[in-house]
C-alpha cells in the first residue's frame, strides 16, 4: 500500500521547478515528469488505488478491499488443511496400487495415513489461518488510520496529510508534480527492471510524496491518467477505471461484494448457453469458489467496506472535512488558459504523430514560442 514518503525507486528533486516532459536521470534509471502542468496522455485511465470517488472529491492511495484477498486469507488455509487430510492419504493408497498391493490393502493405507494426518491438517490449517488473519488485521488497521490524499476538482486542489502533521496541506492542482520512474539493475538472475508512479510537492525544504511500484511503464502512466482525467472531468465513476472484468451493473455499488459474485455466475451461465464457454470451465468455476468458501469472502468485503467508511469519516481532520464540502457551481475554480492551450496542442500532436513518445510531445509544446520562455 502506498504511503507518504514511500520512495522505493528514488526520490525526485523538486527544488527546481519542473514541467511535463522533463527527464531527470539518476544512476540506474530516469524519472519522467508528467506534471506540472497536468497535460493529457494517450493511455487509458486505470485506478486500483482510488477509493471513494464522487462529484466533489476523489481519494487516492488506498483503494477498496478485494474479494481475492479474503479468498486467500480464508480459502488458503482451508485448502492446505484439506490437502493434508485427504490428498496425502489418497496419494498413499494410489502408490500402494502402483506397487502391486491389492485394493483392500491400499485402502488400509488410506485409512492409516488419514488417521495420522488429520490432526496435523487441523493444526497446520489453524496455524496458517492465524497468520493470514494477522496479516489482514495489520493491513486493515493501516487502512483505518491512513488518511488518503484527496483531490477536489471543484476547488482544483489536492489535500495532503503529511506523516506526523496535525493539519492538512492544500496544494493547487496545476502546481502538483507527477512523475513515472524507470529503473534497472543487474542481479544474479539477469537485468531486473522496476517501474513506478509518484505525485508530490515541495513544502519549504520538505518533500511530501506518494509513490508506488507498477508492473510496467504504460501502467504507471495509466495510474496518473486516472487522476488527471478525474480532475479534468473526463473520469466520473470508478467502474470505468477499476472494473476491468465488467462485473458491476448500473445500480451496483462501486466496490466488490455479493453483486460481483452473482453477476459473474450469471455471465458464466450465459456464456455456456451461448457456446462461448464449456461446461468443464463452468465446473472449475464452481470448484474454485467452493474451495474459497463460496460467498463468505464477498460478504466480508462488504462488511470491511462499511467499517472503513465509518472509521475514515471520523479520522478526517475538521479542515479537510470542511474543504470537501461541495461548492456552488459559480464558485468552481476554472482551469488556467495555459493548461487549456497546452493540452489542446498536445492532443493535436498526438493525432498527427500517434507513435511518438508522449514525453517528446510534452517537451515540444513546452518549447513552443507561443508558450513563453521556459522556466529554469
N, C-alpha and C positions, 0 to 999 in steps of 0.2 A: 504494500500500500504506500503510495507516495506521501511524503511529508515535507513541511517547510524545512529548508536547509538540507534536504536529502539530495546529494550531488554525487551519484555513483560514477559518473563518467568524466567529471571535471567541471569545475566552477567557471562560469563566464566572468569576464571582466567588464563591468558595466560603468566604470568610472568615466569612460569616454562615451559620448553619445553614439548610438548605433542606428542603423536603418535596415529595413528589409532588404535582403540581398547581400549584406556584409558577411564576409567569411573571416573567421578568426581561427588560425591554425594553432595547434598545440602539439607536443612531441609525438603522440601516437594517433593523431586524428585531426578533426576540424569541427568547428561549430558554425552553422549557417543560420543567420538571423532571418526570421520571418516577420518580425515587428520590433520596434515601431517603424513606420505606420503599419497597421494590420491589413496588408494587401491580399487579395484573393488568390487562391491556388487552384489548380485543376483537380486536386484529389477529392474523392468523395468523403464526406464527414463521417467519423466514427468515434463514439464517445462512451467507452465502457467505464470510464472513471467519473462519469457525470451522474449525480444523484438526482435531487429534485430539480425540476425544470417547469417554469410557468411563464406567464406573460410578463412578469416583472424581473425575476432573477433566475439564475442557474447556479447550482452548487457543483463545484469541481474538486476532485481529489478523493472521493470515497466510492462512488458507485453504489449499486444496490446489492444486497445479499443474493447469492446464486444458488439455485437448486443443486447444481453439481457438487458444491462444497458439502452440503448436507448429505448427499448421496454417498460421498466418500467418507464422511465422518461417521455415519451410521452403517452404511452398506459395506464399507471396507472391513471392519471387524467382524460383521455378521458372515461375510463370505469366507474370510480366513478361518473362522471357527467351523463353518460347515465343511470346508475343505479338509481340515484336520480330522474332524469327527467322521466324515463319510467317504471322502475320496481316498484317503490313505487306506482304510480297510478294504475298499473295493479294489484298489490297486494291488494290495497284498493277495487278495483272492484271485485276481487275474494272473498274477505272477505264478501262483500255485498251479493254475490250469496250464500255463505256458510250460512249466517244468514237469508236466505229466501227472500231477496229482488229480484225483477224481473230484467230481463236483461236490460231493459231501465233505471231503477233506478241505477243499478250498473254502467252502462256506464256514467251516470251523475256523480257518484263518481269519476270515472276515469278522466273525463274532469276537474272537480273542483280541484282534487289533482294535476293534471298536471299543471294547471294554477298557483297553489300556489308554486309548487316545481321547476318550470322551472328556475325562477330567482335564487333560492337557488342553483340549479345544476350548472348553469353557474358560479356563484360566487365561489362555492366550487371547481369546476374543475380548474378555473383560479388561485385560491389561491394555490392549490396543485401543479399546473404546475410551478408557480413561485418558490416554494420551491424546486421542483425537478430540475429545471434549475439552481438554486443557488448551489445545491449540485454538479451538473455536472460541473459548472464553477469552483468551488473550486478544484475539483479533476483534471480538465483539466489544470488549472493554475499550480497545483502542478506537474503534469506530464511534463509540458513545462519547468519548472525551475529546476527540479531534474535531475542531471547528473547521469546516471546509472553506476553501477560497470561493467567494461568491461574486458572480458577475451580474451587475444590474444594467440592463440595456436601456431602461428609461432614463436613468441618470448618466449612462455611458461611463460607469466607474467600476473598479474592481476592489473588493474588500478583502484584505489580508489580515489574518490574525497571527502575527509572528510568535514563534515559540518563546514562552516566558513573558509575553506582553500582557498587560491588563486592559488595553484599549485597542480596537482595530485600527488599521491604516487604510485609507481610501486613496486609490490611485486612478488618475484619468485613464480611460480605456486606450486612447490613442498614444499614450506615452508608455504603455506596458511593453516590456521586452519579451520576445518569444524566440526560441531557437530549437534547432534539431542538431543532434550530435552524431558524428560517425567516428568510431574509434576501433583500432585493431591492435592486436598484439600476438606475438609468437609464443606458442606453448608446445609441449612435447607431442601434442596431438595435431599440430598444424596451426594455421592462422585462425585466431579467434576474433570475430567481429562483433561489435556492440553498437546499438543504436538507442537513442533516447530523445525525449522531447521535454522542454522546460519552459517555464514562464517566470518572470521575476522583475524586480525593480530595485533601484539603489535609493536607500533612505539614509541620507547622511553618509557615513562611512560603512553602513551595514548593508549587506546584500541579503535580501529575502527572496527565496526562490522555491519553486515547486518543480520537481524533476523526477522522471521515472523512465525505466528502460522499455524499449519496444522491440518487437521481433524483426523489424526492418525499417528502412528509411521512409518508404511510402506510407507505412502505417503510422510512423511518427508525425508526418505531415497531416495525415487524416485526423489524428487526435486534435491537432491545432485547428484544423479546418472546422471541426465541430464547434469549438469555442468561438471562432471568428464568425461562423455562419449564424450562430445564435445571436451574437451581439449586433449583427447587421440584418436581423430579421429574415434570414434565409433558412434557418432551422427553427422550428416552432414546436416540436414534440420529440419525446425520447424514442418513440417507435422507429422513426426514420434513421436514427443514428445508433441504435442498440439492438433492435430486434432483427438480427440477420436471418433467423430461421422463420420469420414471419409467423409467429405463434400467438400474437396478440390481436384480438378483434377490436373493432372500433370503440366498443364500450368497456373494454377491459382496462384494469389499472396498468400503469407503465412498468411495473416490476413483475418478476416471475411469481408463479403461485399455482393454485389448482387450475386456474383457467388455461395456463400454458400446457399443463398435462392433458386436459380434456381436448384442447384444440389439436395437440399433437396426435392423440389417439384417433380423433375424428378424421384428421387428414390421412393418417396411415390406413384406416379402413377405406377411405375414398380412393386412395392410390391402388389398393388391392382390387377394388371393384373396377377401376379403370384399366387395370392390367399393367400399370407402370411400376408395380411393386409386387414381389412374390409373397406367397403365404409363408414361406420359410423365413423371409425377412420379418414378417409380422410376428412369427413365433419368437424370434430372438428379441424383438422389441418388448414383448411381454415378459420374456425371461429376464432381460436386463432390469426392468422395473420391479419385478418380483424380488430379485436379488438385492435391489437397493431400497426395499421396504415400501414399494408401491407409491402411495401419495403422501406418506409421512414427511419426506423432505420438502415437498411443496407446501404443506401446511405449516411446517416450521419456518420456512422463508416468509410466509405471510405474517406469522407471529413476530419474527425478528424485525421485519419492516415496520410494523406498528410500534414496536418497542423503541426502535431507533428514532422514529419520528417524534415520539413523546419526549424522549431524553434530549434529542437535538434541539428542540424548540426551547427547552428550559435552559440549555447550556449557552445559548447565544447571548452575547453582551447586549445591553439595552440600546447602545448606539447603533449596533448592527441591525437589531430588530427594527428600530425606527427608520433606518436608512433603507430597509427592504420594503417599506410600505409603498403601495402604488401612488403614482403622481397623476394629476390631470394631464391630459394629452398636450395641452398648450404649454406645459412646463417640461416636456421631454427635451432632453439635450439632443441637438442635431449633429450629424457628422460634419467634420470640417470640410471646407471646399477643397483643400489639398488632398485629403483622403479620397474624396469622390473623384477628383480629376485623375489621380494616380491609379486608382482602381479601374477606371474606365480604360486608361491606356494599357494596363496590364491585360485586361480581357481582350482588347483588340489585338495585342501582340500574340496572345495565346491562340486566338483564332487563326492568325496568319502563320504562326510557327508552332504547331501543337507539340512537336517533338523536342523543342528547345527546353533546356533545364529552366525551371521556374526562377532559380536564383539569378541566372543571366538576364531574364526578363525584368526582374526587380531592379537589378543594377542598371539596366539600360534606361528605364523610366526615371530612376533617381538622377541619372546624369543628364537627362533632357534639359536643354537650356530654358524651357518654359517653366521648369520647376525650381528655378533659382539656384544659388550656389549650394554645393554640397557642404554639409557641416563637417567639421574636422572630427 
